[in-house]
Amino acid sequence: MISIRGAITVEENTEESILEGTRIMLEEIISANDLKDEEIVDIYFTATKDLTKVYPAVAARQIGLTDCSLICVQEMYVEGSLTMCIRALVHALKPCCQKDAKHVYLKKAKILRPDISS
């Protein structure tokens, strides 16, 4: 099993913006790691406290991820931290090593992992 991280920021606290950002992040994680739906075991989503209009997991279901477990929680608030951010932790059954996981950090979330963001 591998663990894959991802994060994206959105422009506004609307259902449309949150779902679109989550879809973009998930599609990039799936593509970069050549994941098949049946390989995804579960996805943990966190969202900063300023995102309140919809659960990010809704986007996963909308793109067809119906057999994996999903959970959404609020990201711990730290003063001065990145706002309007959705993060994901994807666990997948892949015949590869953890070092082969391709983590995805998009938009302003690139600052979270500058060592791996291009």
Phi, psi and chi 1 to 4 in degrees:
 res  aa     phi    psi   chi1   chi2   chi3   chi4
   1 MET       -  142.3 -178.1  177.1  -28.8      -
   2 ILE  -119.5  155.9   61.7  169.5      -      -
   3 SER  -113.4  130.0  -60.5      -      -      -
   4 ILE  -123.7  129.8  -54.4  160.6      -      -
   5 ARG  -102.3  152.3  -71.4  -61.0  -42.6  -92.9
   6 GLY  -155.0  156.5      -      -      -      -
   7 ALA  -157.5  150.8      -      -      -      -
   8 ILE  -151.4  150.4 -168.6  168.3      -      -
   9 THR  -104.3  154.4   53.0      -      -      -
  10 VAL  -121.1  161.9  -64.0      -      -      -
  11 GLU   -82.9  -29.8  -64.1  -59.4  -44.0      -
  12 GLU  -151.2  160.1   52.8 -169.2   -3.3      -
  13 ASN   -86.3   72.8 -178.4   30.6      -      -
  14 THR  -129.6  155.9   63.1      -      -      -
  15 GLU   -57.0  -45.4 -174.0  172.2  -36.8      -
  16 GLU   -60.1  -46.6  179.9 -178.4  -17.0      -
  17 SER   -66.0  -43.0 -173.6      -      -      -
  18 ILE   -65.4  -45.6  -67.2  166.1      -      -
  19 LEU   -67.4  -41.1  -66.3  177.7      -      -
  20 GLU   -63.9  -46.3  177.7 -175.2   11.6      -
  21 GLY   -61.6  -42.5      -      -      -      -
  22 THR   -64.6  -42.9  -55.3      -      -      -
  23 ARG   -60.4  -46.0  -82.6 -167.5  -62.3  -89.2
  24 ILE   -58.2  -47.3  -70.6  167.1      -      -
  25 MET   -61.8  -48.7  175.0 -178.3   59.4      -
  26 LEU   -63.1  -43.9  -72.4  174.6      -      -
  27 GLU   -61.8  -37.0  -71.4  169.4   -7.1      -
  28 GLU   -69.2  -42.2 -175.0   65.4   26.6      -
  29 ILE   -60.7  -47.1  -71.1  169.3      -      -
  30 ILE   -62.9  -45.6  -70.0  166.2      -      -
  31 SER   -66.2  -48.7  174.9      -      -      -
  32 ALA   -62.3  -29.2      -      -      -      -
  33 ASN  -106.3    8.0  -70.1  -80.6      -      -
  34 ASP    48.2   49.6 -167.1   29.7      -      -
  35 LEU   -87.3  141.3  -65.9  177.3      -      -
  36 LYS   -99.7  149.2  -63.4  173.3 -177.2   61.4
  37 ASP   -51.1  -42.8  -68.1   -3.8      -      -
  38 GLU   -70.3  -12.7   62.0  -90.3   13.7      -
  39 GLU   -84.1  -18.7  -66.4  173.3  -36.9      -
  40 ILE   -81.1  118.7  -60.4  172.6      -      -
  41 VAL   -85.9  -51.3  175.5      -      -      -
  42 ASP  -158.6  162.5   56.5   42.2      -      -
  43 ILE  -136.8  126.7  -53.7  172.4      -      -
  44 TYR  -100.9  126.4  -71.1   72.1      -      -
  45 PHE  -110.3  140.8  -67.3   99.0      -      -
  46 THR  -124.4  152.2   68.6      -      -      -
  47 ALA  -137.7  144.8      -      -      -      -
  48 THR   -67.6  160.0   49.4      -      -      -
  49 LYS   -64.1  -13.0   69.4  177.8 -174.6  172.8
  50 ASP   -88.0   -0.2   46.5    7.6      -      -
  51 LEU  -107.9  107.0  -63.1  176.3      -      -
  52 THR  -131.1    1.8   61.2      -      -      -
  53 LYS   -87.6  -23.1  -62.7  -60.9 -177.7 -175.0
  54 VAL  -164.3  152.2   67.2      -      -      -
  55 TYR   -74.8  133.3  -66.3  110.0      -      -
  56 PRO   -58.2  -28.4  -24.3   33.5      -      -
  57 ALA   -59.4  -25.6      -      -      -      -
  58 VAL   -57.7  -39.3  171.0      -      -      -
  59 ALA   -64.0  -37.6      -      -      -      -
  60 ALA   -62.2  -43.9      -      -      -      -
  61 ARG   -65.3  -37.8  -64.5  -63.6 -172.2 -134.8
  62 GLN   -64.6  -30.0  -71.8  176.6  -18.0      -
  63 ILE   -92.2    8.7   65.0  169.2      -      -
  64 GLY   100.1    6.3      -      -      -      -
  65 LEU   -83.6   86.2  -62.4  175.6      -      -
  66 THR  -108.2  -12.6   57.4      -      -      -
  67 ASP  -102.0   -5.7  -65.9  -32.5      -      -
  68 CYS   -98.9  158.4   59.2      -      -      -
  69 SER   -82.9  141.1  -61.0      -      -      -
  70 LEU  -130.4  146.1  -54.0  173.5      -      -
  71 ILE  -147.1  145.7 -168.9  165.2      -      -
  72 CYS  -123.3  132.7  -61.6      -      -      -
  73 VAL  -137.6  162.6  -63.1      -      -      -
  74 GLN   -83.4  133.8 -171.0  175.9   75.0      -
  75 GLU   -65.8  139.7 -178.5   73.4   23.7      -
  76 MET   -56.6  134.0 -176.6 -179.3  131.1      -
  77 TYR   -84.9  128.8  175.3   70.7      -      -
  78 VAL  -126.8  128.9  175.0      -      -      -
  79 GLU   -52.8  133.3  -70.3 -179.7   16.9      -
  80 GLY    78.3    6.2      -      -      -      -
  81 SER   -80.5  169.4   62.2      -      -      -
  82 LEU   -60.3  135.2 -173.2   61.0      -      -
  83 THR  -105.5  169.0   59.6      -      -      -
  84 MET    53.9   44.5  -53.0  -68.2  -82.3      -
  85 CYS  -120.9  135.5 -173.2      -      -      -
  86 ILE  -114.6  131.5  -57.6  160.1      -      -
  87 ARG  -119.7  154.8  -66.4  170.4  172.9   86.4
  88 ALA  -137.9  146.7      -      -      -      -
  89 LEU  -126.3  112.9  171.9   61.6      -      -
  90 VAL  -105.9  127.1  178.3      -      -      -
  91 HIS  -104.0  128.1  -68.0  117.5      -      -
  92 ALA  -136.7  145.2      -      -      -      -
  93 LEU   -88.3  101.5  -64.3  172.8      -      -
  94 LYS  -131.5  140.2  -74.1  -72.8  -80.7 -174.4
  95 PRO   -81.7   65.1   29.9  -33.4      -      -
  96 CYS  -149.6  176.8   62.2      -      -      -
  97 CYS   -92.6  154.7  -62.0      -      -      -
  98 GLN   -55.5  -35.5 -178.7   61.7   39.5      -
  99 LYS   -64.3  -15.6   66.2  179.5  177.0   60.2
 100 ASP   -86.9   -8.7  -63.9  -34.3      -      -
 101 ALA   -63.1  137.2      -      -      -      -
 102 LYS  -108.2  106.9  -65.8 -178.5  177.7   54.0
 103 HIS   -83.0  148.5  -52.2  -72.5      -      -
 104 VAL  -124.9  118.8  173.2      -      -      -
 105 TYR  -125.7  118.1  -69.0   85.0      -      -
 106 LEU  -119.5  155.0  -56.4  170.4      -      -
 107 LYS    55.3 -136.0  -61.0 -172.9  178.8 -178.0
 108 LYS   -68.7  -15.7  -66.3  177.3 -174.5  174.6
 109 ALA   -68.3  -10.6      -      -      -      -
 110 LYS   -57.7  -27.0  -70.8  179.5  179.8 -175.2
 111 ILE   -69.2  -17.6   66.9  164.8      -      -
 112 LEU   -69.1  -32.6  -62.2  171.2      -      -
 113 ARG  -140.5   68.5  -71.9  -62.3  -54.5  -92.4
 114 PRO   -62.5  -21.1   21.3  -30.2      -      -
 115 ASP   -69.0  -22.3   55.5  -41.2      -      -
 116 ILE  -123.6   -2.4   60.5  174.0      -      -
 117 SER   -90.6  136.2  -61.5      -      -      -
 118 SER   -97.0      -   54.3      -      -      -
